[in-house]
Amino acid sequence: MRRTCTRERATSFYAAACAALSLCACSQRATSVLLEVRGPTVPPPERLLLKIYEERGLAVTQYLSPTTGSTIRLPETVVLYPPGERGSLRIVVTAEVQQAPVGQGAVRVAVQAGRQESASVTLQAGLLPDGDRDGLPDAVDQCPGSSSSQEAPCGSSGADGGGVVEAGAARDGAPRDAAPRPDLSGDSVVPRPDVRLPDARPPDTRPADRGVDAPKPIILNFTAVADAVVDEATPTTNYGSAVFLDVDGSAPRTKSFLRFSLSGLPKVQAARLFLYATQAVADGPAVHPTSGAWTESGVTWANAPGATGPASDDKGAVTASTWVEFDVTPLVTGNGTVNLVLQTTTKTGVEFSSRESSRPPRLMVVGTPP
């Protein structure tokens, strides 16, 4: 029987998605990797394909995409959520243009349960050498002569045709703890103490019982393609180029609009909006669906559309200099455009970073193949 999360405990993105898929145990604090992807690649990538390998092989496939037809500006930072709680990960990043690879990089990262690690990877033109063609570049393949993406020791059955060494088992007579540790020196780890990301992760899809093939999660990250704040005090002024998104329920009121363009979605299980708060407030805003009858360069208080449905999430206290997570699962049903409006009746306002800032709004969608 697979372990499931109770609805009462599903308070984080990880727990909510976990409950939706009923595939994992609950966890209130995520294990994550803050990965900085560096360039240059020529031409600039339209999409980044990120694959996380654990000891037993490929664990998670994640995509980072801007709008259709646009490119990703490097360096770019993305947060990854390995399903495992600890151990050595191998992360392979492939830059794509029109779904064809134009650059690749790879890095090893050691993770611990409940912690966020920081790392960086530099893309090189073309694909990295992969002698055994198992999808793992030789630089991070412990057994480059064996066509297996499993990380069992060379000569063991896991990599060369047999079983994988179990947790706690000895390797060639040596304790498991004596196994070589990945080299985390130099550019492989870049501390980022100034960045705090939300405690959120996709579901752990590893089955509780052996022999059960659980679906691999697919995670797509989207950056807002348009956003703007509108102000009741200046009802005909457009603020589409502002670096902030303001939401205030006291006169003169403000509200903010967001738009995402989604493509390549799997069967959607959960969706979360992430906004970086630059200001604290005791009672945060709500996020509603709205129509697409607005443009970033033309929307004002006087011509802005209203909400077209109830709030999908309403925040309580918001802390400054943190990522705030909104559940927008009911508003993401498939490919296409998603329009959102942030508004509140609270008399104290709050500000978030806009897409013109260094921490633009993000929409993360997790699901399984259809």
C-alpha positions, 0 to 999 in steps of 0.5 A, spaced: 500 500 500 502 506 498 503 512 503 498 518 503 498 525 506 492 527 510 488 533 507 489 536 514 497 536 513 497 538 506 499 545 507 505 546 503 506 545 495 509 538 496 504 536 501 498 538 497 501 535 490 503 529 494 496 528 497 493 529 490 497 523 487 497 519 494 504 517 492 508 519 498 509 520 505 508 527 508 513 532 509 513 539 512 520 542 510 522 540 503 529 538 501 531 542 495 537 545 490 538 552 488 541 551 482 544 557 478 545 556 470 550 559 467 552 561 460 553 563 455 550 558 449 549 560 442 544 561 440 540 563 447 536 557 449 528 557 449 528 552 454 532 548 459 531 541 460 533 539 467 534 532 470 535 529 477 539 522 477 539 519 484 542 512 486 537 508 482 537 512 476 533 518 473 528 521 479 525 527 476 525 531 469 524 538 470 523 544 465 524 551 465 521 555 460 519 562 458 514 564 454 513 561 447 518 564 442 522 567 447 529 566 450 532 565 457 537 570 459 543 567 463 545 566 468 538 563 471 536 561 477 531 555 478 529 551 484 529 543 484 526 538 488 529 531 489 524 526 491 529 523 496 531 526 502 539 525 502 545 523 498 548 525 492 545 527 486 547 528 479 544 534 475 544 534 468 542 541 464 540 541 457 539 548 453 534 547 447 532 551 441 526 549 438 527 542 442 534 541 439 540 541 444 545 547 443 548 546 450 549 542 456 552 542 463 552 537 469 554 537 476 554 533 483 550 536 489 550 532 496 543 534 499 541 533 506 533 532 509 530 538 510 535 543 507 536 547 501 543 546 498 546 551 493 550 549 486 552 552 479 553 549 473 556 552 467 553 550 460 558 548 454 556 548 447 553 542 444 552 535 448 557 533 453 561 526 452 557 520 454 561 514 452 556 509 454 550 513 451 546 512 457 544 520 458 549 521 463 555 525 461 561 522 463 563 528 468 558 525 472 557 518 471 560 513 476 561 508 471 562 511 464 563 504 461 556 501 463 550 503 459 546 504 466 544 511 469 544 507 476 549 510 481 551 503 483 559 502 484 562 500 478 563 492 478 557 491 482 550 488 479 547 495 480 551 498 474 553 492 470 547 487 470 545 486 477 542 488 484 543 495 487 547 496 493 542 497 499 542 503 504 547 501 509 550 495 505 557 494 505 561 496 499 567 491 497 567 490 505 568 497 507 562 501 510 557 505 506 560 511 509 566 510 507 564 510 500 567 516 496 564 523 497 562 527 491 567 533 490 563 539 492 569 544 491 570 550 486 564 552 482 560 546 484 557 550 490 555 557 490 552 559 497 546 564 496 545 566 503 541 572 500 535 568 497 530 564 501 525 560 497 519 557 499 518 550 503 515 547 497 517 541 493 513 536 488 511 529 490 515 523 492 513 518 487 517 512 489 513 507 491 512 505 499 512 497 496 517 494 492 515 492 485 510 498 484 512 502 478 510 509 480 509 515 475 515 520 474 513 527 476 514 532 471 515 539 473 514 546 469 516 553 471 514 559 468 515 566 468 510 571 468 509 574 461 506 580 463 504 584 470 502 591 472 499 594 478 493 599 477 492 605 482 485 608 484 489 615 486 491 615 478 486 612 475 488 613 467 496 612 469 499 605 466 505 602 471 506 596 467 514 597 467 514 598 474 519 593 478 513 592 484 506 589 484 502 593 489 496 590 493 492 595 498 485 595 500 485 602 503 483 608 499 486 609 494 486 602 493 491 598 488 491 591 485 496 587 481 495 583 474 499 577 472 499 573 466 502 566 464 503 563 457 503 555 459 505 550 454 507 543 454 503 541 460 502 534 463 496 532 466 496 537 472 496 535 479 498 542 482 500 549 481 503 554 485 504 561 484 510 564 487 511 572 489 517 575 492 515 579 498 519 586 499 514 588 504 511 585 510 503 585 512 499 582 517 494 580 512 496 578 505 492 579 499 488 574 495 489 571 488 483 571 483 482 569 476 481 575 471 479 576 464 485 577 458 482 584 457 488 587 459 495 589 456 501 590 460 503 597 457 495 599 457 492 597 463 490 602 468 485 603 474 479 605 469 480 600 464 482 594 468 477 588 468 475 585 475 475 578 478 471 573 474 471 568 480 472 566 487 479 567 490 483 560 489 488 562 495 488 568 500 494 569 504 495 571 512 501 574 514 506 575 509 514 576 511 518 581 508 524 578 503 521 571 502 517 567 497 510 567 498 506 561 495 499 561 492 495 555 491 492 556 484 491 549 482 483 550 480 486 556 475 490 552 471 487 547 467 491 546 461 495 549 456 494 557 454 494 563 458 492 564 465 490 571 467 490 573 475 489 579 479 491 580 486 487 584 490 485 585 498 480 589 503 486 589 508 487 596 510 495 595 510 498 594 503 504 589 501 509 589 495 511 584 491 517 584 485 514 584 478 517 581 472 522 587 471 525 585 477 531 580 479 526 576 482 520 575 477 513 572 479 513 564 477 508 559 476 510 552 478 506 546 475 507 539 477 503 533 474 504 526 471 504 524 464 497 523 461 
